Amino acid sequence: MAYSDKVIEHYENPRNVGTLDKEDPNVGTGLVGAPACGDVMRLQLKISEDGLIEDARFKTFGCGSAIASSSLVTEWVKGKTVDQAMTISNKDVARELSLPPVKIHCSVLAEDAIKAAIEDFKKKRAARQAKAS
Amino acid sequence: MVKLPIYMDNHATTPLDPRVLEAMLPYLREDFGNAASRNHVFGWKAEAAVNKARQQVAELIGAAEQEIVFTSGATESDNLAIKGVIEFYKSKGDHIITLKTEHKAILDTCKRLERVRQERLDELKLLRLAQLAGQDVTEENQSELLTKYDVDSDETYRKWAELPTGGARVTYLDVEPDGRVSMEKLAAAMTPKTVLVSIMFANNEIGVVQPVAEIGALCRSKGVLFHCDAVQGISTVPFDVEAMKVDLASISSHKMYGPKGIGALYVRRRPRVRIAPIIDGGGHERGMRSGTLNVSAIVGFGMAAELARKELPEESARLLRLREKLRKGLTDALDMTVINGSLEHRLPGNLNISFAHAEGESLMMGIKDVAVSSGSACTSASLEPSYVLRALGVDEELAHSSIRFGLGRFTTEEEVDYVVNLVVDKVRKLRDMSPLYEMAKEGIDLKSIEWTAH
């Protein structure tokens, strides 16, 4: 099947591939999908004390659309606040990359990855605050 | 410099050999006659050409020319063999044994026959229910009456259910982890009602070659017919219907450098195998397959078969050498690779390999100038990876990471070298961005993680 130019562009030049230190209290890690389904996305966000996403890194096992979806969201979330990032929906991703219906799940995974990473960050922060008090 | 794109998907189809095209051309121009026209030179010429091709095809598989029935391709041949046997031998039995790794043309044909039988049984059941209840069965009272009368254990119904239904019951045997059938399991699956065993020569995905001679001997000793889908491999591995005791065999022209849209079903004459036709009409092909013969395609098919027979020993050795070069090149350079299916019992031109933690479809995207196939079914709505690999017990992630290389007559050594370098480079690139590869390298057991299936 044919991929859109944007998917190909992200696949060939993926942005922000890499790993952040998951022990860093300011790093939230989202790991979504399953190897058996052929898609696993790991999105890591470095979030400042005032809730600004300073950095984003991803690694993805999956098809070209999955790689492009994760690459795209790392670009989108950087510089956004946590609340703004939470409003990114899979529809935005699918539209931007012109994903065909069979690839919509890739964009869903990207949205899930953002939410999972933010949740992980919030959990860490809550645990830290509980410890401090 | 190699010419791009490179074709390495010869299990899907093969290019037309130029010598085949040359042989076909006159029959697309001046020699256009109908082989069934008995009273003029146009018909005689066409008939002579068909006879020659029939001889060429028969010779490739060790058959006699009267045993070759031309069809539109192997899918039709598979349908004709299975449906034809089930209909013709319905008074003898209705049980088929096949493998879970067979081609869909076999599996879906079997499934249809199972449905036909089930629908017939459902009808009989309602009929008997009405008799037992002494009243008409309607949609409203049906479930109530069914709980009242146990039709399933009713003796008359059970007797009816053993009568021919026009359908079949089917056993889909598992294969061993190397992709081959277990002869013990095959023997154990046979019942007095078994009329047909349908097992392929070589698998289209993993290239694993089945022990066809052993299967043939077993079937002959049990009085069961043996159909073999011999689409893959007959141009690279010797296939002989006499030595292997095959009763019916499906073959295809476009998998051995002939034109598409033409194939054949071998139907044994001694001991005689009978089949009912699935296409009725003018009684062509001794009544087994009506329809005007596609003369030019048949001529091409014949030429392709002759070339395959003459060049088989050399071609087989050449392909094996190239395949091994490809395999060693990939497995020496990359860690965590798995060859799917037996390496020993494999078509010389096939390599089905999984690159753990690098997804197959994205790898294909990375090597877009090389035509291959993947067991990853990310494009299908079901998201299910290859049923063949799953039948082997291949882990689903590895199935998603599999690539099938199919080398062929026109594959060159330069192409193999180019592909090795390209694939190694792209697999490394994908693994660099794979969270699974990173975790595996850190020694994390991926099976221990609770994944969120989607």
Interface residues (C-beta under 8 A of the other chain):
Chain A: M1 Y3 I8 Y11 P14 V17 T19 L31 V32 G33 A34 P35 A36 C37 G38 D39 V40 M41 R42 F58 K59 T60 F61 G62 C63 G64 A66 I67 V102 H105 V108 L109 D112
Chain B: H357 A358 E359 E361 S362 M365 G366 S376 A377 C378 T379 S380 A381 L383 P385 D395 E396 E397 H400 D432 M433 S434 P435 L436 Y437 E438 L446 I449 W451 T452 A453 H454
